Amino acid sequence: MHRYLLVILALLILLALKAEPAAAAGPYDPGQPPARAVHTRYVCVPSLIWRSPELCPSHGPGTTAYRIASIHLPDPLPELPVFELPHDEDDDDLVPHTYAHVKTLPLNVYRHPMEAAMGLPPAYTMFSGDWWISVDGIVEYGGQQWYQINEEEFIPADTLALASPSRFQGVYLTEQPQHPFAWINRWVQPSVAPQDALNGAVEGLNRYQLVTIFAEERRGDEIWYLVGSEQWVQQENVSRVDVNPPPPEVGPGEKWIAVDLFEQTIAAYEGERMVYATLISSGRTATATPPGLYRLWSKVREGRMSNPDVEDGSPTWYFIEDVPWTLYFHEGYSIHAAFWHDAFGFQRSHGCVNLAPRDALWLFNWADPFTPEDVDLAYVGEGSPTTWVWVHFTSPFE
């Protein structure tokens, strides 16, 4: 022990001998300019921010922790003013037809199964691309089942895969929401704070679950939303809805629709008040839905859709039969039901705005002009009441 103490003492003596003497402060000279004061703020810990926030920078870990800790959520948390529209979960009548996807191409379509058995030529042939058809009935001939898809049009049943339309539906709002809200678009476990540990004390949030956004926090190139006490989720996991003012062209009390291409949501308004909101699937990047302010020019209860630029035989050809509840707003672009997928909240379409069937039916019945149930097609004449459609891309990162 004494040996170690002697070594330490020797080192201290050497350091003292090598040390340069500090320059002494010179006498006061009134002719010399004063030394420049360094004006800066502390790197603050949360306890200092609570006492003297004016001394601390507006960013940094301490400030962020202070800001998050200062968020006081009401108890109990306020509920969104939504009314769940009545429907039967076991109801199979989501869409007006039974639909199916053609899984075997090319495919001959016959006037009757008997003609196929006799070797007669088909009525026509589906060559390539993506075909969705409606099924009118099923028959059996020669021990094989056949689907009738139109009058004098039959195809083998094993060439089709029946569609399973989405049962998702958005919300009707009984009053103006006071907070933004969102649907979870993929399962996520909330974190106790942005970029922090997962909160294992709460259940994970499921796809299509509706949440209220009480606060938001930026962390570098990430945005986080507070959806409950110590429940933060990253922006990429949600599709958010905000109340927007009507465009200047929209008159007082007029109906208008806001399509948010970034968030993949849609909201229906009557004047300034939001009355309905839900998820959409807009056009993919190569077939993007065009932003702009439009007016509905036609309502079609059921109609066929295909891409006008190519013909059957091209790999990009598609044909969809009896698409229900379509609202045309710009040339061939429309808002309509999509019975062929359940990917709402993500880009999916050839350019139109896809809705789940229940949402499409609600919007079709709500939008002006009013269309009686026995009317399949309505064109909007000059000066007739109609509905505005505002398509926009508004990123929270810009």
N, C-alpha and C positions, 0 to 999 in steps of 0.2 A: 504493500500500500504506500509506504514512504517513497519507494522508487517512482511510482506513478505521479505522486505529488511533486517530486523534484523535476520530473520531465515537463509537467505542465507549467511549473514556475519558470523553467528555462525558456520555454516557448513564449510565454508572456513577456519576459525581459527582452527577447530578440525582437518581438513585434514592436515593443515600445521604442527600442533603439532605431528601428527602420522607419518609424512613422514620421511623416513630414509635419512640421508645425503648422497649425492652421493660421491662415492670414488674418491678422488682426484688423478689425474694422477701423478705417481711417477717421480722422476728425471730421466733424460736420463742416461741409463746405456749401454755403447757400448758393453758390454759382453752379453747382452740379445739378443736373436734372434728377428728380426723385426716381428711386428704383421702381420699375414697372410692377404693378400689382397683378397677381395671377388670379383671374376670376374664373372659377370653375365650380362644379357641383360635386357633391360627394358621390361615391359609389355606395349606394344606400342599402342597408339591411331593412327588412320590413318594420322592425321596431322603431327605427329612425323615421321612416316614412310616415308612420302613424303620428309621431310627435311633430315633425316639421316637413311636410310634403313639399313646401316651396323650395327647400334646399336640394331636392333630389331630381335626377333626370327623369324624363318622361318615358324612358324605356330601360330595359335591363331586367335581370331576374328578380331583384328585390321589388321593383316597381310593378312588375307583372304579378308577383305573389300578392302584393298589397291590393292591386286592382281586383284580382279574383276574390280575395278574402273580403273585400268591401261589398261584394254583390250580396244583397239580402233578398232572398226569395220569400214571397208570402207563404204562410202556412195556414190552411192548406193551399196548394198550388191552384191557381185559377184554371178552370176548364175552358176549352175552346167552345164558342157558341155554335155548336154543330148539331144538326138533327139527322139521325140515321134514317134514311128513307126505307120504308118497309119493303121487304122482299123475302121470299121463301128460299132458304139455303138449299133445299132439295129440289127447287124448281128447275126443270130442264128446259124451260122455254126462255132461255136467255136470248136467243136469236130466232128469227122467223123460219129457219130451215135447219135441217141436218146437213152439215157441210163435211167435205172430205178432201183430202189431198191425194193427187194422183202420184203413186210411188213407182209406177212402172211405165217407162216411155221408150220408144213410141208405143202408142196404144190405139187400137182400132175401136171405133164407136159404131155399133150396129143398130139397125132399125128394130131388130128383135133378136133374141138369142137364137131363134130357129134359123135365121139367115146366116149366122156365124157357123152353125152346125152344118148347113148346106154348102158352105164354102162360097157364099155370095160376097160381093165386094162390100166394104163398110160404108156407112153414111159419110164418115170423114175420119181422119186420123189426127191424134194429138202427137206432135213430133218431138218437141223438146221444151226446155224451160221449166216454169213453175206453174202448175195448174191447180186451182181450187174450184171445186164444183159443188152444187147443192144436190142433195139426194131426194128424189120424190118417192121412192119405194123400192122394194126388193122382191124379186121373183126367183123361182127355181125352175131350171130347164135342163133336162138331160143329166140330172144329178149335180148340177153346178149352180151356185147362187150368182145372180146378176142384179146390179143396181140400175134402176131407171133414173136418169139424170135430167131428162127433158122428154117432151113428147117424141116418141119413136127414136129414143136414144138410150142404148143399154151398153154397159160395160161389165166385165167380170168383177165380182165383189172383192176378190183377193188382190185386185190392183189398186185398191183405195185404202187410205188410213183415215178413219173418222176424226174430225176435229173435236177438241175439248176447249170450248171458249172460256176465257178468264171470268172468274166470279168477282173480281175486284170492282169496287165502286168508290168514287170520291165522296165528298161531303157537301150537304146543303147547309148554308150558314144562316142562322136565325137573326144575327146582328153582325155589325162590323167587328172583325177580330182586332184585338188591341195589341197582339204580338204576332210576329211572323210564325208560320208553322211549316211543317215538312213531313214528308213520308220517308221512312227508312227504306233505302233501295237495295240494301244487302244486310245480312245479319251482322250485328256489331255489338261488342261488349263496351259499355261506356267507361271512360277513364275518370279518375277523381279530379283531375285537372288537365289542361291541354298538355299533350306530350308527356303525360305522367302515367303512373301505374294504373292498371285496370281496376275498376271498382267491382270486386267480387261479391260485395254485399247486396248488389242489385242484379236483377235478371237481365240477360242480353235483350237487345231490341231486334225484333223480327222484321223481315221484309214486309212492306206495305203497312207497317205500324205507323200511326199518326202521332206526332210529337209537337209540342210547343217550343219555340226558340225564345229563351229569356235573355240571353246575352251572347256575344260573340267575341272571340279573341284571335288575333293574328299572331302566328309564330313563324317567322321567316316566310317561306312560300306556302304556308298552311293556314287554313282558317278553321277554327273550332267553335262549336255551338254548345251552349249550356241548355240541356233539355230537361233537367231535373236537378235536385240537390246532389252535388258531386257527381254529376253525370254529363260528361263532355264527350261529344262525338265529332269526328273530323268531317269537314264539308263534303268530301267525296262520297260519304255514306248516306247522303240525304238528297232529296229533291225539295227545294224550299219554295214557299209561296209568300209573297209580300203584297200588301194592298198598294195598288197604283192609282194615281189620279187619272181621270179619263183624258184621252188626247184632245187637243183644242177643237178638233172637228166634230167631236161627239156632243150632241145637244143635251140639255138638261133632261134627265130621266131616260135617255135613250139606252137601249141595250147594246152592249159591246162585249167582246171576248178578247182576253189577253193571252197570247200564246208565248210562253217563255222558252226559247230554244236552248238556252244554257241549262236551266233547271229541269227542263222536260216536264213542265206543268202547264196547266191551262186554268183560267179563272173567268167566270161569267159575272158581268156587272149589270146593274140597273142604275144608271147615273153614276154616282160615286160609291155606291154600296156593292160590295162583293156578295153574291148570292150562292155561288157554287164553285168548287175547285176540285181538280183531280190531276192525275198523271197522264202523260201522253207518250207517244213514240213518234218523233218527227223524222224527217229525211236524214239518211246517212250523209257523210261528208260529200260523197260523189254525187248525191241526188238531194242536196240540201233544200229544205223548205225556205222560200224566199222571204226575208224580212220586209215589212212595209205595213201600211194602213190600208185596209180593203173594206169592201162591203159585200155581204152575201149576195150572190146573183142567182142562185138556184138551190132548191132543196129537192132531193131525190130519196124516196123512201127505200127503194131497192134498185140496184143497177149493176151492170157489168163493168169491170175495169181491166185495162191492159195498157202496156206501154205503146204509145203511138209511133215510136221511132223505129221499131223493128217488127218482124213478123214471126209467126211460128216457124221454127226451124233454127232460129237463133238461140244460143244458150242463155241470152239475157231476156228472152221472152217471158212474160208472165200473163196469166189470165185468171181473174177472180170473178166468180159468178155470184150474182145477187148480193152484192155488198150492201148492208143495211145502213139507213139513217145517215145520209151524206149531205153535207153543207158545203157547196162550192163557193169559194171566196176570191179566187184569182185564177183566171184561165182554167186549166184542168186541176189545179190544186184544191184540196178539200179537207174537211174534217169529217171523219167517218168511223164506224165501228170496225174493229179488227178481231175476227174470231179465230185467227190462225196463230196467234202467239200470246204470251203472257209476260212480255218484257217491257211493260210500261215503266217509264222513268229513264229509259235509255233510247238512243237513236236506233231506228229499225227500218223505216219505210223507204219507199221509192220517191218520196217528196211530200206526200200527204201527211196530215196529222192524224195518227191512229189513236183511237180511244177504246177502252174496254166496252163491251156491248151495253151494259147498264148506263154508263156515262153517256154514250152516244145517243141512246134513246132519250135520256133526260134532256140533253142539249138540243136535240132535234125538235122535241115538243116545245121547249122554252123559246127558241129563237124565232124572231120575226122574219118573214111573215108567218102568221098562224097557218098551219096546214092540217085540215081535218083528216081523220084516219082513213077515209075513203079516197083521199087524193094522194096519188103516188108521185106526182111531179109538180113543182111550182117554180115558175120563173118570176123574178122580181122586176116589175116594170118601173119605168122612170117615175120618180116621185112617190113610189110605194114605200110603206114602212119596211125597214129591213134592219139587219144587225151588223154593226161594225166588227171587224176582226183586226186586231193589232198584233202583228207577229214581230217579235224583237229578240235580240240576243244581248242580254245584260249580264256581264260577268262580275262577280264580287271582287275579282282580282285586279280589275282595271281602275 
